[in-house]
Amino acid sequence: MATPPTTPPHVPTWDGLVGMLGRTDFLYVADSKLASTAAMGHIAAAGGRFVTVLPRSRGEDRWFRDWAQTHQPQWTEAARKPGPRAGAPDQVYATFPAPLPSAEGYRIIWVHSTATPARDTASRQARIEAGAAAIDALAARLAGPKCRLGTRVAVEDEAAAALARAGADRWISYCVDETVEETYRQEHRGRPGANTRYRRAPRPGTRPTGTPAWTSWPTTRSPTDASR
């Protein structure tokens, strides 16, 4: 038995609005779930208009971010509002028409907010601090007597996992230092005395250290994909 095709998100909602209003020329504004070939095509084919958010997973997003590394977008101020606190600079929103349309041929408008870099900086700093704390916690764990991470590979895997959990693997690099602790044990059991002989028993150890690894990327955010 064939599986019935799944209706793309937003299509039933848009169809319901068309039936209620009796027209298709209204502007339909939706989240990124609308940005599928089937859903956008359904609205465009019926003469409708839409604005949606372009998901980061789309190739157009990646292309523009790469393009912005070597080109200077000509931003045009679109809106301005007071800052969140007294004395804070205004929050300015600017737009830039993308040089290329979407894969389906729809116009793409990029939106830049001056508030975005500040939010990104605060979020990045919080993740870096969490990642550094995770590395420190792992180092303290390795120094304890009950740690089961006995090889360099195991420590490296645990350090990578700790940074991933903190969301800091993009900004913190780490290295694992190997050390040898010199210990001595009696050659034979019994109470030690003047003639007791000892043998050296080196015990390998590891310790991870983390270092912020700064990277740069376009500060452009909030892409908007509009109909033709």
N, C-alpha and C positions, 0 to 999 in steps of 0.2 A: 504494500500500500504506500503510495507516494505521500511524502510529507508536504502539507500545504505551505506555500511561500509565506514568510514572515512579513508582516506589514512594517515598513520602516518607521522609526519613531517620528512623531509629530504629524505624520500624514493624516491619521484619523482626526486629530485636533484641528488641523487646517481645513480638512473637508467639512468638519462640523461648523466652523466659522463661516465657510462659504455658503453652506446651506442656511445658516441663520441670517447672514447679511444679504444674501442674494447677489453677491459680486465677488470678484477676485482681485481687485486692484488695491486692496489694503496692504499695509506693510506688516509682515509677520516677523516678529523678533523672537528668537529662540536660542537655547544653549547649544553647545557643540554637538549634541546628538543629531541636530538637523544637518550637520555637515557631512552627509553621505550622498553619493551620486544618485541613489534612487530617490531619496526624500527631496533633495534640491531639484532634481529633474521633474518630479511630480508637480511641484509648485510652479516651476518655470514653464512647463508645457501647458499649464492651464492659464498662463498670463499673470501669475501672481508675482509678488515681490517679497524678498526676505532679507534679513540680516541675522547672521549667526557667528559664532566664535570658531575660528579655525583651530582644530586640535593640534597639539604639539607633535602628534604622531604622523601628521601629513607631511609629504615631501616638500610642499610649498613652504612650510615653516622652516625646515632645515635649510632650504635653498636661500631664503631671504636672510637668515642669520649668517650664513657663509658670505653672502653678497655684501652685507653691511660691514664686514670686516675690512673690505677693500674699497668701499664706496661710502659716500656721505649722503644719506637720505635728506631731501629738502622738506623738512617738517613745516607744517602750517598750523598755527594755533587755532584750535577749535573751541576750547572752553577753558575757563579759569574760575577758581573758587578760592576763598581764603584758606590759609593754612589751618591745621588742627589746633594750634595754640597761639596765644597772643605773641606777636613778634615773629612767628614762623613765616617763611616765604609762601607765596601763593602756590597752590597746586595747579599746574598747567597741563592740559591735555592737547596734544598735537597729532595731526594725521599725515599720512603719506601714502599715495596710491602705489601699490607694488608695481615694479616694472613688468612683471609677467602675471597673467591671470591664473586662476586655478586650473587643475587638470581638466575640469569640465568646461572651462571657458568663462567662469564668473569673475567679476572684478574683486580684487582683494584690497582692502584699506587697512594699513597698519596704524595702530594707535599707541602713542608714547605718553607716559605719565611721568612728571618730575618726581612724584612720590614713590614710584617703583624702585629706583636705586636705593633710597633710604630703607625701604622695607626689605629689599634683597640683602643689604648690608647687615641689618639686624638679624635676619634669619641665618645668613651665612656665619656670622660671628657666634650665634648660639650653637650651631652645629659644630663649629670648630672647637668651641669650649667643651661640648659634650664628647667629641672624639678624643680630645686630649685627656679628659678625665677617664675615658674608657681605656686608653693606653696605660695611664698611670695605675688604674685598678688591675690591669693584667700584669703589670710589672710587680705589683705588690703580691699578687696571687702566685707568681713564679718564685718569689722570694720565700714563700711559706713552705712548711715542711710536708704538706699534703698535696702539692701540685702534681698532677698526672701528665703534664705536658713535658715529655722527656726528650723531644727532638726539635731541631730547628724548624723543620717543616711544620710540625704541629703548632709551634708558637706562631709562625708566620700565618698559618691558616686562621688561628684564633684572633690574631691582631686584625687581619682583613675582615673577619666577621664582626668584630667589635666596632670597627669604623663604619661598616655598612649599617649596623643596627643604629648607630648614632647619626646616620645620614651625612657623615663627614668624609667618606672615602674619596670624594672629589677634591677635597681641599687639604687633606693631611696625608703625607707620605710617612713611612716608618721604616726602620731598619732594626735588625735583631743582632745584638752583640753577644758573642759567645765568650764565656769566662770559665776558668777552671779553678775550683776551690781546693786548696791543698789540705788534706786531712791525714791523720796517722792512726793506725790501729795496731793493737798488740798482735804479734805473730801467733801467740798461743793464749788460751784462756787462763784465767787465774788473776790473783791480786798482783798488781805491778810492783816491781822491786828494782833494786839497783842494777840488776842484770837483765831486766826485761828488754826485749828487742821489739822494735816497731817497724811497720812497713808503711810506705806512702800509699795513700788511696785517693787519687785525684777524683773529684766529682765535677763533671761538666755542668755548666749552667747557662741560661740564656736570659736576656733582658731586652724587651722592645723599647724603642724610643720613637716618639712621633715628632714630625716637623711640619708646620703649615706649608703647603705647596700651592702658591697663588696661581690662579689661572684668570684669563680674561675672556669675556664673551660679550656679544651685543646686549645693551641694556633695553632694547626694544621689547615691549610686552603687549599683550592683549590684541592679537591680530583679529580683524573682523572681515568676514567673507560676505559680500553682498551680491545680489543678483545682477544680471547684466543691466 
